[in-house]
Each structure stands twice: as structure tokens, then as C-alpha cells.
Amino acid sequence: MQSRNCRPRLTAPLLAAAVGSLAVAAAAARADVKLPAVLSDHMVLQQQMPVPVWGTADAGEEVTVTFGDQKQSAKAGADGKWSVKLSPLTASDKPAELTVAGKNTVKLTDVLVGEVWIASGQSNMEMGIQQVKDAQKEIAAADHPQLRLFTVPKSVADEPQTALKAMPANAPRSKTDQGKWLPSTPENVTVGEWGGFSAAGYFFGRDLQAALKVPVGVIHTSWGGTPAESWAQRSYLEKDEELKSIVSDYQKKSADFSKRLEDWKAAAEKARAEGKKEPNRPADPANDPWKPAGLYNAMIAPIVPVACRGAIWYQGESNASRAMEYRKLLPAMIQSWRDAWAEPEMAFLIVQLANFQAPPKEPAEKDQWAELREAQWLAAQQPHNGIATAVDLADADKPGDIHPHNKQDVGRRLSLVALNKVYGKTDVAYSGPVFDSMQVSGNEARIKFKFADNLHVNGGDKLKGFQIAGEDKKWAWADAKIDGDTVVLSSPKVEKPAAVRYDWAQNPEGNLYNKADLPAMPFRTDVPESK
């Protein structure tokens, strides 16, 4: 019988297995060089500006990044983080390899160089290509090898994250292919939680790529129904006297979640006992996409500082009841992004809200959506910003649908703004008529417009959408006629005009366009209230 002290002799197979186990253990103890998800196969690197490449490795490990004839090295800090910057690159549609080497080597394949944009906002940015007009035709034609698409997975966080939310391997393709760069193909554009890749983002990228003749990458990061404060850095809200209440009010609301949950359980149990419908469960603040900075932390911070030209932004519906606040909120959010990227000239292009609900029968003194569009317009007047209106794009047969299915024109109009204002193509017309000045003579008001080449009525023979008022601020629909680069207004109800408004309604019916077939921008000449 074998003694307890006897040990089996290590045969060759056992010895090999033991050595293998030690090797595996040693490898596990070492932190491999890793890159963030936004740096991966099929990506587009931004041309004409320094390109950050970053990741993690063992503390003190030297990491070398090679791309083309460039080679940059850095040592990982005590926290394991490292970063280098490639010198500005020249656009190229030739697939290349980017290599990151430390104790292990990571190779990114099929990398192009061109223009990179971020597409963000709420549901009208999230709305996928399968939801748009002529969807099947657009999907079938979506084979664009030089257009690359990346969708950020939805997530909420209390503090800025360095990694995007990981998707389980057994999740459907609509989720597992998020957080990956995908070439634009009929199959790949349908990947996404709500009908595929962002339609507005796709059409913008497609049109921009066709015009610039360089590769384009679009990083889509949006979440339906969310307010702008969710996408801003928290410190930018807290340091502003008018915005810090957004954070404090939410914190108070979250503090009593446990009590509200218990109250809900009791109410739900009572409703079930009485055969009634249960009340809605209160949202868990830990996963609430309305949390101030919650989406910035989880869906913007992890892609910083990827080199990009700018962002397109389709949001505002969830802030429409706070339009005056939005005048400070949207610029604060934009600044928080520019500072995060350390890119003060980062372009920011805004989609002005589409028309929604039934057109008004009579002019109204106040209109939340009109005021929100005005706040968007004011933000767009700041340096390096721009605006493309969607005020005329809602489906005529579905006025109650908050999601226009014509995302093709949203993308096209954004691309025109980018081509002119960002890429300096001054021959590209990018704006509809814009209010310039008003002159009053007798009972008539004459409105002069910029971008007024070939002012005309688009649809019907009567110019619509203008309101006129005297000093009493009693608004009436105006009789309007085009005269050169001006529009002359009058109304039998207004003896002496004092103010004019155009498309000042949630669903206005304005039909003034210019030669570029772009709609006039909504405006008002009366001094906006400050609060």
C-alpha cells in the first residue's frame, strides 16, 4: 500500500501540463495592452489633426504605436494608462494596419483616414434606417465601403467611465455589434436597437462622404427621450447659478426613491386586489437616463479623446417645457464636450426641432416648441456652431408623430452646413432665408432676409406662416407677399405693426423658401422674455 508521504512521479505529460499551467497563470497576472472599443478594426482616423491613441497596459510598460511611417511610444503610468498622439494624417481610402505593441501586440486592420463625426441626441437621432421613408430602397443602396459606422451601447453611470458597456456574447446582433466599427453595407446599417443605425447620422455621413470624396466615420451615441442635461458634464451644470438646480432637484428626487418604491409596492398590491391597473413603477435613479451627466459619463466619456471633426445633435423635445433654461443648458453642454476633447474649435451642428401636432388655427402668444427652436438658433450663432432646421419635415399625414420619417433631408441639410461652415466650401448653399431687418411704413411691415436668392412659395400660391401684431401684442395672421429679397406684411386687424413672427408654432405652416430649396428659419422680432 502506498504511503501517505509518497508522491506520484512527474511523467513527461504531467510535467508539460504543469509548465503550461504556470505559463497561463503568468499570462493572467500580466495586464495585456488593451485599446478602447472606439479604436478597433474598420475605424476611420481623423485627418489633418493630431490623432490620440490610448489604452491600458502594465504600469511602467513601454507601448509603441505604429501607423504608416509613424512610430510613437509611451510608458504606462502607475494607473496602467498610456497615450500617444500620431501627427496629422492625410486622408486615405486604402485600408491600412495600426499596430500597438507592448508585452503583447494588438493589430487593427482595415483602418482608413478621413473625417470623423459624433451623432448624438434623443429619439430622432436614435431612429434607425429601417424606420425612414423608402427604407428598403435606402438599405439596399447602403453599400458604401468608405463610410464606417459605430454605435455606442446604452448605459448610465454616476461617474465618467473609461470603457463602454460590454454586451453579453449571447445577446442579439442588434446589441453585440454595438461598440464595434462596421463598414456601411445593407446588412450592417440594420444593426441597432431601434431599426438599425441612426438614420440621421447615416444620411449625414453618406452625403458628406460623397461630397468630400474621403472616408467618413460616424459614431452614434443617443438615447430616446433624454434631456440635454444627461449629456453634459456635471461640473458644468453645478457651476452655473441657473443650471445647478437641475442637479440638486434630481438629487432630492433620487434620495427618496426607497420610500417611493415602498409606496408603489403598496399601491400596486392594492390595485391588483381591486382588479385595477397597477401604477407605473418609479424609475430606479441608478439606471435613469434622465440623471444629470449620467449619459455623458457612460456614453461620451469612454470615447474621449477620439479625434473627430465635430458633432451633430438632434435633441430638444424633452427640454421643450424649459426653453429659456435651454438657452444656457445647450451651450454649457457643448462647452463641456469641447473642454473634454480639448478642442475649442470642435464643430457642433444642431437640428432645429421638426413640426409636431396639429397646425394652430389662430396665433398663440406663447409656444414652447417655438421658444425651444429659438434657443437652438441662439446656440447656433456661437462660434463653430451651425443649425439645420427640420421645421417642415414632419409627415403631413401624421402630424402627431414626433419622429419625422424624412431623415434623408435632415442628413442632407446637416451635410450642407458642414460643407460650407466647417469645410469652407463657400459655393455650397446651406441655409434657408434668415431674418435680417424690419421696416414699418403705415400699416405694412417689410421684412428683409439674408440668403434670399429667389424667394418663393413652396406649395400653393399663398405665402403662409407670418404673424403680425401692434403694440397691444394681439397677434393676427398676416397677408404676405414677396417683393425681391423682402416680404411685405399687413393685416386688417393691425393698424400699425410693431412686431412680426414667422413659423412661431409647434406645427407651423410656413412655406417661404429660397433658390436652394431650403425653408426660411423661424424667427420673431419682438424682444424675447428673459425668464
Secondary structure, 3 states (H helix, E strand, C coil): CCCCCCCCCCCHHHHHHHHHHHHHHHHHHCCCCECCCCCCCCCEEECCCCEEEEEECCCCCEEEEEECCEEEEEECCCCCEEEEEECCCCCEEEEEEEEEECCCEEEEEEEEEEEEEEEEECHHHHCEHHHCCCHHHHHHCCCEEEEEEEECCCCCCCCCCCCCCCCCCCCCHHHHCCCCEEEECCCHHHCCCCCCCEHHHHHHHHHHHHHHCCCEEEEEEECCCCCHHHHCCHHHHHCCCCCHHHHHHHHHHHHCHHHHHHHHHHHHHHHHHCCCCCCCCCCCHHHCCCCCCHHHHHHHHHHCCCCCCEEEEECCHHHHHHHHHHHHHHHHHHHHHHHHHCCCCCEEEEEECCCCCCCCCCCCCCCHHHHHHHHHHHHHCCCCEEEEECCCCCCCCCCCCCCCCCHHHHHHHHHHHHHHHHCCCCCCCCCCCEEEEEEEECCEEEEEEECCCCCEECCCCCCCCEEEECCCCCCEECEEEEECCEEEEEECCECCCCEEEECCCCCCCCCEECCCCCECCCEECCCCCCC
